[in-house]
């Protein structure tokens, strides 16, 4: 059975929708609601072991993942502007073969390089700033294509991208 971890940076319904999409495909899922930024750095495993997939849900911008505002000293990782940047991922270990981000602005070569260097074989993220309503068809199409139809990640992302407008599409690293 395939295993997936959902790393939820903020409360909301998106992680629950993603969980349902994964479970419908028979995937064993762990949903991790992150309490602070340092928890992200250790969240890429499934009960201490590897997973097939890690999905980071939340918001982002050109500076990185937007983390909930916290008082200084609450978390050991003190982030400038409450942004988790690609440079903050240096030295982490990713125990997931594929990492997907739903956060705007995180589809960059810097994030891809950091996550691939940490152990992921693939990184998938928005090309830019997709319409939030496009996340559901992209992930539904991608998850069904890869886990339900046994397509490769490159073929799965191509099929999923065909469901949405060009401005809402996701990228895959390493490029096929």
Residue pairs with C-beta under 8 A, 6 or more apart in sequence:
1 26
1 27
1 28
2 25
2 26
2 27
2 28
2 52
2 53
2 147
3 27
3 28
3 29
3 30
3 46
3 50
3 51
3 52
3 53
4 22
4 27
4 28
4 29
4 30
4 46
4 51
4 52
4 53
4 54
4 55
5 29
5 30
5 32
5 43
5 44
5 45
5 46
5 51
5 53
5 54
5 55
5 96
6 15
6 18
6 19
6 22
6 29
6 30
6 31
6 32
6 54
6 55
6 57
7 32
7 34
7 40
7 43
7 44
7 54
7 55
7 56
7 57
8 14
8 15
8 31
8 32
8 33
8 34
8 57
8 58
9 34
9 40
9 56
9 57
9 58
9 59
9 65
9 66
9 67
9 68
9 103
10 57
10 58
10 59
10 68
11 33
12 57
14 57
14 102
14 135
15 31
15 33
15 57
16 31
17 136
18 55
18 57
18 102
18 139
19 29
19 31
21 139
21 140
21 143
22 29
22 53
22 143
22 147
23 29
25 143
25 144
25 147
25 148
26 147
27 52
27 53
27 143
27 147
28 46
30 46
30 47
30 51
32 39
32 43
34 40
34 43
36 67
36 70
36 74
36 75
36 76
36 77
37 67
37 70
37 75
37 77
37 79
37 84
37 88
38 75
38 76
38 77
40 56
40 65
40 67
40 84
41 77
41 88
41 89
41 92
42 92
43 54
44 51
44 54
44 92
44 93
44 94
44 95
44 96
44 99
44 118
44 119
45 51
45 95
45 96
46 95
46 96
49 95
50 95
50 96
50 97
51 95
51 96
51 97
52 96
52 97
52 98
53 96
53 97
53 98
53 99
53 100
54 94
54 96
54 98
54 99
54 100
54 120
55 99
55 100
55 101
55 102
55 139
56 65
56 99
56 100
56 101
56 102
56 103
56 106
57 102
57 103
58 65
58 66
58 67
58 102
58 103
59 65
59 66
59 103
59 104
60 66
60 101
60 103
60 104
60 105
60 106
61 83
61 104
61 105
62 105
63 81
63 83
63 85
63 105
64 83
64 84
64 85
64 86
64 88
64 105
64 106
64 111
65 83
65 84
65 101
65 103
65 106
66 82
66 83
66 103
67 79
67 82
67 83
67 84
68 82
69 82
70 82
72 78
77 88
79 85
79 88
85 110
86 108
86 110
86 111
86 113
86 114
87 110
87 114
89 111
89 114
89 115
89 118
90 114
91 118
92 114
92 118
93 118
93 119
94 115
94 118
94 119
94 120
95 119
96 119
96 120
97 120
97 121
97 122
98 120
98 121
98 122
98 123
98 124
98 153
99 115
99 120
99 122
99 123
99 124
100 123
100 124
100 125
100 139
100 142
100 170
101 107
101 111
101 123
101 124
101 125
101 126
102 125
102 126
102 135
102 139
103 125
103 126
104 126
104 128
104 129
104 130
105 126
105 128
105 129
106 125
106 126
107 125
107 126
107 127
107 128
107 170
107 171
108 125
109 173
111 123
111 125
112 123
112 125
112 173
112 174
115 123
116 123
116 173
116 174
122 153
122 172
122 173
122 174
123 172
123 173
124 142
124 153
124 157
124 170
124 171
124 172
124 173
125 170
125 171
126 168
126 169
126 170
126 171
127 167
127 169
127 170
127 171
128 167
129 167
130 138
130 164
130 167
130 168
130 169
130 170
131 165
131 167
131 168
134 164
134 165
134 168
137 160
137 163
137 164
138 160
138 161
138 163
138 164
138 168
138 169
138 170
139 160
140 160
141 156
141 159
141 160
141 162
141 163
142 156
142 157
142 159
142 160
142 170
145 151
145 155
145 156
145 159
145 160
146 152
146 153
146 156
151 159
152 176
153 172
154 172
154 176
157 170
157 171
157 172
160 170
161 169
161 170
